[in-house]
Amino acid sequence: MQRLFITAPAVLSLAGCAGSAGNAASPSKPPPFALTSSFKDGAMLALKNAGNAKANPNCIGDNVSPPLSWSNLPPGTRSLAITMVDPEGRNGLGVVHWVAYGIPVSVEGLAENEASSPSPKFTGGKGTAGLGTYTGPCTPPGTGMHHYTFTLIATDLEPTQLAAGLTHAELIARLDGHAKGATGLVGLFGRP
């Protein structure tokens, strides 16, 4: 019986050939539409990102919106919309924390705290609290971790096409047939 010995450099050489052959056969894909922030997808939001409504004892933060940036817009995008929703809020009925749209494609992100007040970079909609700006988490204690879902939607609408003050449901209805793609992030927040 004859044994064949292959040296480590030979194995690496063969692996390199197999990898390059596989890469040559697959076409290059464009990078995906992406939303990024100071927190990683599925990680905790900072305490400063929590809401600060003085009348609500569950609002223990500073209402500082996290920085958001995006890249690789889908072809045909003319404006962007962003929402932040807590599906576990109000005992499962959900809380809409932020609705913004009419973001021009020239805008590549929002700096920290920029969404906490009106900005020329977006048109404010209307969240559950009736505000057109970012409203941070006010998670009641003992309700577990809530999932604050940021969704960025690319649209073929002109930035000035929608009037200010749309609710989440109204925005989604207006974007039906005009969405080019979406990306998102989930930030967690909760109190024992």
C-alpha positions as CSV (number, residue, x, y, z in Angstrom):
1,M,0.0,0.0,0.0
2,Q,1.4,3.3,-1.0
3,R,0.8,6.4,1.1
4,L,0.7,9.9,-0.3
5,F,1.9,12.7,1.8
6,I,1.0,16.3,1.0
7,T,2.9,19.1,2.7
8,A,1.3,22.1,4.4
9,P,2.5,24.5,1.6
10,A,0.9,22.2,-1.0
11,V,-2.4,22.2,0.9
12,L,-2.4,26.0,1.1
13,S,-1.5,26.2,-2.6
14,L,-4.4,23.9,-3.5
15,A,-6.8,25.8,-1.2
16,G,-5.7,29.1,-2.8
17,C,-6.4,27.7,-6.3
18,A,-9.9,26.4,-5.2
19,G,-10.8,29.7,-3.6
20,S,-9.6,31.8,-6.6
21,A,-11.4,29.5,-9.0
22,G,-14.6,29.9,-7.0
23,N,-14.3,33.7,-6.9
24,A,-13.6,33.9,-10.6
25,A,-16.9,32.1,-11.4
26,S,-19.1,34.2,-9.2
27,P,-20.1,37.7,-10.4
28,S,-19.3,40.7,-8.2
29,K,-22.3,41.9,-6.2
30,P,-22.7,45.5,-5.2
31,P,-22.5,46.0,-1.4
32,P,-25.9,45.9,0.4
33,F,-27.9,48.9,1.5
34,A,-26.8,49.5,5.1
35,L,-27.7,51.4,8.2
36,T,-25.1,51.8,10.9
37,S,-24.8,53.6,14.3
38,S,-22.7,53.9,17.5
39,F,-24.5,50.7,18.7
40,K,-24.3,47.4,17.0
41,D,-27.4,45.6,15.7
42,G,-29.0,43.8,18.6
43,A,-26.9,45.6,21.3
44,M,-28.1,47.9,24.1
45,L,-28.8,51.5,23.5
46,A,-27.0,53.9,25.8
47,L,-28.8,55.4,28.8
48,K,-28.5,58.9,27.2
49,N,-30.6,57.6,24.3
50,A,-33.6,56.9,26.6
51,G,-36.4,59.5,26.8
52,N,-36.5,62.4,29.2
53,A,-40.1,63.3,29.5
54,K,-40.2,64.7,33.1
55,A,-43.9,63.7,33.6
56,N,-43.1,60.0,32.9
57,P,-41.1,58.3,35.6
58,N,-40.0,55.6,33.1
59,C,-38.1,58.2,31.1
60,I,-34.7,58.1,32.7
61,G,-32.4,59.3,30.0
62,D,-31.4,62.5,28.1
63,N,-33.3,61.9,24.8
64,V,-30.1,62.0,22.8
65,S,-30.7,60.4,19.4
66,P,-28.0,58.0,18.4
67,P,-25.9,58.9,15.3
68,L,-27.1,57.1,12.2
69,S,-25.4,56.7,8.8
70,W,-26.2,54.9,5.7
71,S,-24.6,53.7,2.5
72,N,-25.2,51.9,-0.8
73,L,-28.7,53.3,-1.7
74,P,-30.7,51.2,-4.1
75,P,-30.8,52.5,-7.7
76,G,-33.6,54.9,-8.3
77,T,-33.7,56.3,-4.7
78,R,-34.8,59.9,-4.5
79,S,-35.5,60.2,-0.8
80,L,-35.3,58.3,2.4
81,A,-37.7,57.7,5.3
82,I,-36.8,56.4,8.8
83,T,-39.0,55.0,11.6
84,M,-38.2,53.8,15.1
85,V,-40.8,51.4,16.6
86,D,-40.9,49.5,19.9
87,P,-43.2,46.5,19.1
88,E,-43.4,45.4,22.8
89,G,-44.5,48.9,24.0
90,R,-48.0,49.5,25.3
91,N,-48.3,45.9,26.3
92,G,-47.7,44.6,22.8
93,L,-49.7,47.3,20.9
94,G,-46.4,49.0,20.0
95,V,-45.0,52.5,20.4
96,V,-43.9,54.6,17.4
97,H,-40.9,56.6,18.7
98,W,-40.0,58.4,15.5
99,V,-41.2,59.0,12.0
100,A,-39.1,61.1,9.6
101,Y,-39.1,61.2,5.8
102,G,-38.2,63.5,2.9
103,I,-34.5,62.9,3.6
104,P,-32.6,63.9,0.4
105,V,-30.1,61.4,-1.1
106,S,-27.4,63.9,-0.5
107,V,-27.7,63.4,3.3
108,E,-25.6,60.4,4.3
109,G,-26.6,60.4,8.0
110,L,-27.6,62.2,11.1
111,A,-25.2,63.2,13.9
112,E,-25.8,62.3,17.5
113,N,-28.7,64.3,18.9
114,E,-29.6,65.7,15.5
115,A,-32.9,63.9,15.3
116,S,-33.9,65.0,18.8
117,S,-35.0,68.4,17.4
118,P,-36.4,69.6,14.1
119,S,-33.8,69.5,11.3
120,P,-33.7,70.7,7.7
121,K,-32.4,67.2,6.8
122,F,-35.8,65.5,7.4
123,T,-39.6,66.1,7.5
124,G,-41.0,65.2,10.8
125,G,-43.9,62.8,11.0
126,K,-45.9,62.0,14.1
127,G,-45.0,59.3,16.7
128,T,-47.3,57.9,19.4
129,A,-46.5,60.9,21.6
130,G,-47.5,63.2,18.7
131,L,-44.0,64.5,18.1
132,G,-42.1,64.8,14.8
133,T,-38.7,64.2,16.3
134,Y,-36.8,61.3,18.0
135,T,-38.4,60.2,21.3
136,G,-36.2,57.8,23.2
137,P,-37.2,54.7,25.1
138,C,-39.2,55.0,28.3
139,T,-39.3,51.3,29.1
140,P,-41.3,50.4,32.2
141,P,-39.4,48.4,34.7
142,G,-40.1,44.6,34.8
143,T,-41.2,44.4,31.2
144,G,-38.0,42.8,29.9
145,M,-35.9,44.0,27.0
146,H,-37.7,45.9,24.3
147,H,-36.5,45.9,20.7
148,Y,-36.3,49.4,19.3
149,T,-36.3,48.9,15.6
150,F,-34.9,51.5,13.3
151,T,-36.0,51.0,9.7
152,L,-34.5,53.1,6.9
153,I,-36.6,53.0,3.7
154,A,-35.3,54.1,0.2
155,T,-38.1,55.7,-1.9
156,D,-38.6,57.0,-5.4
157,L,-40.5,60.0,-4.0
158,E,-39.0,63.5,-4.2
159,P,-38.0,64.8,-0.8
160,T,-40.7,67.5,-0.7
161,Q,-43.5,65.2,-2.0
162,L,-45.1,64.3,1.4
163,A,-46.6,66.8,3.9
164,A,-45.3,67.0,7.5
165,G,-47.1,65.2,10.3
166,L,-47.8,61.8,8.8
167,T,-48.3,59.0,11.3
168,H,-46.4,55.7,10.9
169,A,-49.5,54.1,9.3
170,E,-50.0,57.1,7.0
171,L,-46.4,57.0,5.9
172,I,-46.4,53.3,5.1
173,A,-49.6,53.7,3.1
174,R,-48.0,56.6,1.1
175,L,-44.9,54.6,0.5
176,D,-46.7,51.6,-0.9
177,G,-45.5,51.2,-4.5
178,H,-42.7,53.7,-3.9
179,A,-40.3,51.7,-1.7
180,K,-37.0,50.7,-3.4
181,G,-35.5,48.8,-0.4
182,A,-35.0,48.9,3.3
183,T,-32.4,48.2,6.0
184,G,-32.5,48.4,9.7
185,L,-31.0,48.1,13.2
186,V,-32.4,46.9,16.5
187,G,-31.3,48.6,19.7
188,L,-32.3,47.0,23.0
189,F,-33.4,48.8,26.2
190,G,-35.0,47.5,29.4
191,R,-35.0,47.9,33.1
192,P,-35.1,45.1,35.8
